[in-house]
Amino acid sequence: MPQIQLTPAQRKEHRAEAHHLDPVVLVGGDGLTANVKKEIDAALNAHGLIKVRVFSDDRTARDEMFKTLAEELNAAPIQHIGKLLVLWRPKPAKEKAVDEDRMPGPRDFKVLKFGRPGTRPEVKTLRVLGNQRLTPGGNIKRAKPKPKTSVKKRSQT
């Protein structure tokens, strides 16, 4: 797979974004194994822009790792400073399952009910359904339906 080509301005922008990131994947003494590549690929899918720390002291080996990762994982090489490698790949779009029949589910709230002074407050768990709301006093009320017309239109007729 060919690696992604970026303009210098895009590369500069990604370097600025990566400045505050911590390394996500650490490459140890075994080097670039299949499992390490798999983890880097998963991190690129999850984050898009990642830092990889290589614990090797050989600069040429780190350069080769950087080029290999960019080519094999179809990522853009952003930066190589010392033992840190910065790679970028656009995140894949997540498909969200849309269900038209889905309604908001019930929510559980814990409410403190205070009694007489000197007694412990009672903790009650209240279940609020989608068409209900919880008042500041700890009571459940039905939500009022929205008016079909605006106040202005109602006053005109």
N, C-alpha and C positions, 0 to 999 in steps of 0.2 A: 504494500500500500504506500502511495506517496504521502509524504508528510504535508501538513498544512503550511501554506506560505502566507506570511503576514507582512504588512508594511512596517517600516520602522516606527511609525506613530502608533500603530496597534501594539507592537511589541513593547514600546515604552509605557503604554497604558496598562498592559498586563503586568509589567514589572512593578509599577506603582501599586497595583492591587495586591500583588504577592508579597509586598514588603512586610506586612504585618502577619502573614501566615506562619504557622509552625509546620515543620516537616510532618507529613502524613505517613510516609513509608520510609523505613530505614533499611538500607542495603548493607548486610554484614559481610563477614569474611568469605562466605561462599560465593559472593558475587551475584550476578543477575541470573537467578534460577527461574524456572517456570512459575513457581508459586509467587515469587516477588513480582514478576510481570503481571500475574493475575491480580494481585493486590493493587498494583499501580493502575491497571485498567479499571478495576472497581472504583478506586478513588477518583479517577478522571470522570467516570460516569456519574458519581455522586456529587463531586465538587466542581469539576470543570478545570479549575486552576489549582495545581498542587505543587508542593515542594517535596523533594526526595533527598534524603541525606545519605551519602555514600561514605562508609568508614574506611575506604581504601586510600592509601597514601600515594598511589601511582596516578599521576595526572593523565597520562595517555589512556589508561584503563577507564578513568572516569569520562574522558571525552568519547571513547568508544561506547560506553554505556549510554551516554546522553544521545548519541546518534542512533544507536540501536533502538532505544525506547521510542524516540520520535518516529522512526520508520515503521517499526512493528506495531505500535499502538495508534498510528495515524494521529499523532499529536504534534503540536507546534513547539519547537524548542524555544523557550523564552530567554532563559538566563542560566549561566553556569559560573558560579563564583565559589571558588574553593571546593568544598565538599558538598555544596548545595546545588541541586538541579531543579529548575523550575520548568514545568510542562503545562501546556494548555490545550484543551480540546473542548469544543462546544458541547454543552450538556444535551443529551438526547431529550426530546420532548416527552413528557409523561402523559400517557393517555388516562383521562379520568372517566370512570364509568358514571354516566349520568342516568339517574333513575327519576323519571317524571313523577312517579307515584310516591316518592319518598317524602315523608313529613318529619318535622323536628321531633325527636324522641323526648321521653320524659327526663327531667333533671331532678336530682336529689339535693336538697339543701338541708343543712343543720341549722336549727333555730334555737336560741336560748329563750326560754319562757321564765320570767322572773315572778316569783310568788310573794309571800309575806317577807318583810325584812328579817334577816337572821336565818333564813332557810337557803338552801342551795338552789341555784337556778336549774331548771329542768331542760335537758337537751332533747329536742324533738327533731326527727328526720321527716321532712315533708317532701312529697313527690309532686313536682309541678309539671303538668302536661304542656303540650305545645300551645294550646289555646288559653293558658292561664298565666297569671303573673303573681309574684310574691310581693305583698305590700310591706312598707317599713315596719308595721306592727307585727309582722310574722303571720299574717293571714293570707289565704289563697283567694284570688278573685279571677273571674273570667276576663280575658282581654276583650275590650270593646272592639266591635268590628269597625273598620274604616268607613267613613261616610262615602257614598257613591259619588256625590257632587261636592264641590267646594262651598265654603260658607258664602262667598260672594254670589255664586249662582243660585243658592237657596234663597238668599234675600231678594233677588230680582223677581222670582216667581211668586 
